Amino acid sequence: MAQARVGVVGVGTFGINHLRCFRQLGYWGVAKLVAACDVNEPVLEERRQEFEFNPYTSVEEMLNNEQLDAITVVTPDPLHKDIVLAGAEAGVHILSEKPLDVTVDGCQEMIDACERAGVLLMVDFHKRYDEYHIAMKQKIDAGDLGKIQYGFCHMEDKIVVPRDWFPNWAPNSSSAWFLGIHFVDLTRFLMSGANGTEVWASGMKGKLASLGVDTYDAVTFMVKFDNGASVVYNTAWHLPDGFEAVVNQGIRLVGTDGLLECDSQDRGTITCCAGDSPGMQSHNKSFLREKYDKQGRQIFEGYGMDSIADFAYNVNVLLDGGTIADLGDFPSGEDGLQATKIIAAVHESVDTGKLVQL
Ligand SMILES: NC(=O)c1ccc[n+]([C@@H]2O[C@H](COP(=O)([O-])OP(=O)(O)OC[C@H]3O[C@@H](n4cnc5c(N)ncnc54)[C@H](O)[C@@H]3O)[C@@H](O)[C@H]2O)c1
């Protein structure tokens, strides 16, 4: 089997998970982490020492100098597009972090460029890879719920995320863009790719703005889908420092014949209190589990790895002569566009106070 040669663009807070994934895929002969790029040189050097790759501060230079098969894009949300376009131009396959872009036109431009170049475009919507969500999908596909009529999702981060992790670009994002988009994609996945037809939303500002980070604390929205279902999403990223986890999330869907509920906060994960932790904290071990292999090497498992690894496996199929049609289901550029369409409409509704038709 081919072994995809990969470059990672953006090695900040979340980029480390991409580096972890390709490093361990290298142990198993699935992919090779060749290069990485970041405009922040100290961060790049810190990561290079831990993960061993050829470092670059320019994407173009990395694409010109290295024989890459694929890149992954883990830069701030508004900066995915130009890197994806450069990757398509260079003929490499691309995995972009969510959201694909913060504009619908931008998503379409990226899709068109990748189609023209004949390269794969995937979006890292990893909620689809969570084993509990896959179990939900199996039940829905088996008809256990009948026709889905309504649902409720919540995803909330602790305030540390926008306040301390990326206060510089949090004002260009929101809890709807950063968190809500995950559950929009998940509901589309669970409802066989249903698309949004109407959106109503309301945004609340206060806490973060008072700390100098000018963004909404919370955005609540309702989406009507073309399968007839209406789903409400509560998103926020100002949960107090004392909250028992970085993320609080869950979903429930109700149909004519049944209901499904998955509370990701309460599924037998470990709790821990250490250091200056304000109390017992729960950890989402379905997302990331740290282990050590027989050689004593650090390995990560969980859906946070599976979605990135799926990209490498897909690239290998293509390198071995397969086509994109051979890859089966994966979060595609089109899925990225449909999710962005909904969140862009959410913000239009927040700004205008009106219902937005899609
Ligand atoms: N899938 C998930 O659950 C998940 C979780 C967190 C973040 N994300 C996404 O990952 C992306 C990055 O988020 P983060 O929290 O790591 O942000 P971050 O700010 O910690 O890291 C972004 C990195 O990109 C670098 N960068 C900026 N412009 C660049 C450029 N032109 N070329 C190369 N590097 C550049 C920055 O220097 C920084 O190191 C965002 O799109 C975010 O929404 C996804």
Ligand as a Chemical Component Dictionary entry (heavy atoms), coordinates in Angstrom:
data_LIG
# 
_chem_comp.id                   LIG 
_chem_comp.type                 NON-POLYMER 
_chem_comp.pdbx_formal_charge   0 
_chem_comp.three_letter_code    LIG 
# 
loop_
_chem_comp_atom.comp_id 
_chem_comp_atom.atom_id 
_chem_comp_atom.alt_atom_id 
_chem_comp_atom.type_symbol 
_chem_comp_atom.charge 
_chem_comp_atom.model_Cartn_x 
_chem_comp_atom.model_Cartn_y 
_chem_comp_atom.model_Cartn_z 
_chem_comp_atom.pdbx_ordinal 
LIG N1  N1  N 0  -11.652 19.595 15.007 1  
LIG C1  C1  C 0  -11.716 20.224 16.205 2  
LIG O1  O1  O 0  -12.388 19.805 17.150 3  
LIG C2  C2  C 0  -10.933 21.455 16.412 4  
LIG C3  C3  C 0  -10.574 21.858 17.688 5  
LIG C4  C4  C 0  -9.857  23.024 17.831 6  
LIG C5  C5  C 0  -9.563  23.782 16.702 7  
LIG N2  N2  N 1  -9.973  23.374 15.484 8  
LIG C6  C6  C 0  -9.692  24.180 14.282 9  
LIG O2  O2  O 0  -8.308  24.123 14.013 10 
LIG C7  C7  C 0  -7.881  25.374 13.467 11 
LIG C8  C8  C 0  -6.737  25.908 14.310 12 
LIG O3  O3  O 0  -7.196  26.124 15.633 13 
LIG P1  P1  P 0  -6.162  26.220 16.842 14 
LIG O4  O4  O 0  -6.982  26.203 18.075 15 
LIG O5  O5  O -1 -5.082  25.236 16.664 16 
LIG O6  O6  O 0  -5.593  27.704 16.590 17 
LIG P2  P2  P 0  -4.162  28.250 17.037 18 
LIG O7  O7  O 0  -4.264  29.742 16.914 19 
LIG O8  O8  O 0  -3.732  27.659 18.329 20 
LIG O9  O9  O 0  -3.173  27.674 15.912 21 
LIG C9  C9  C 0  -3.177  28.122 14.595 22 
LIG C10 C10 C 0  -1.732  28.101 14.091 23 
LIG O10 O10 O 0  -1.734  28.509 12.715 24 
LIG C11 C11 C 0  -0.583  29.324 12.509 25 
LIG N3  N3  N 0  -0.761  30.110 11.295 26 
LIG C12 C12 C 0  -1.503  31.230 11.112 27 
LIG N4  N4  N 0  -1.426  31.653 9.837  28 
LIG C13 C13 C 0  -0.626  30.770 9.186  29 
LIG C14 C14 C 0  -0.181  30.666 7.845  30 
LIG N5  N5  N 0  -0.553  31.523 6.906  31 
LIG N6  N6  N 0  0.653   29.641 7.539  32 
LIG C15 C15 C 0  1.039   28.753 8.469  33 
LIG N7  N7  N 0  0.637   28.799 9.770  34 
LIG C16 C16 C 0  -0.187  29.800 10.108 35 
LIG C17 C17 C 0  -0.485  30.139 13.794 36 
LIG O11 O11 O 0  0.819   30.681 13.963 37 
LIG C18 C18 C 0  -0.830  29.106 14.844 38 
LIG O12 O12 O 0  0.302   28.434 15.348 39 
LIG C19 C19 C 0  -9.109  26.275 13.461 40 
LIG O13 O13 O 0  -9.705  26.252 12.195 41 
LIG C20 C20 C 0  -10.027 25.658 14.480 42 
LIG O14 O14 O 0  -11.407 25.906 14.242 43 
LIG C21 C21 C 0  -10.618 22.230 15.307 44 
# 
loop_
_chem_comp_bond.comp_id 
_chem_comp_bond.atom_id_1 
_chem_comp_bond.atom_id_2 
_chem_comp_bond.value_order 
_chem_comp_bond.pdbx_ordinal 
LIG N1  C1  SING 1  
LIG C1  O1  DOUB 2  
LIG C1  C2  SING 3  
LIG C2  C3  SING 4  
LIG C2  C21 DOUB 5  
LIG C3  C4  DOUB 6  
LIG C4  C5  SING 7  
LIG C5  N2  DOUB 8  
LIG N2  C6  SING 9  
LIG N2  C21 SING 10 
LIG C6  O2  SING 11 
LIG C6  C20 SING 12 
LIG O2  C7  SING 13 
LIG C7  C8  SING 14 
LIG C7  C19 SING 15 
LIG C8  O3  SING 16 
LIG O3  P1  SING 17 
LIG P1  O4  DOUB 18 
LIG P1  O5  SING 19 
LIG P1  O6  SING 20 
LIG O6  P2  SING 21 
LIG P2  O7  DOUB 22 
LIG P2  O8  SING 23 
LIG P2  O9  SING 24 
LIG O9  C9  SING 25 
LIG C9  C10 SING 26 
LIG C10 O10 SING 27 
LIG C10 C18 SING 28 
LIG O10 C11 SING 29 
LIG C11 N3  SING 30 
LIG C11 C17 SING 31 
LIG N3  C12 SING 32 
LIG N3  C16 SING 33 
LIG C12 N4  DOUB 34 
LIG N4  C13 SING 35 
LIG C13 C14 SING 36 
LIG C13 C16 DOUB 37 
LIG C14 N5  SING 38 
LIG C14 N6  DOUB 39 
LIG N6  C15 SING 40 
LIG C15 N7  DOUB 41 
LIG N7  C16 SING 42 
LIG C17 O11 SING 43 
LIG C17 C18 SING 44 
LIG C18 O12 SING 45 
LIG C19 O13 SING 46 
LIG C19 C20 SING 47 
LIG C20 O14 SING 48 
# 
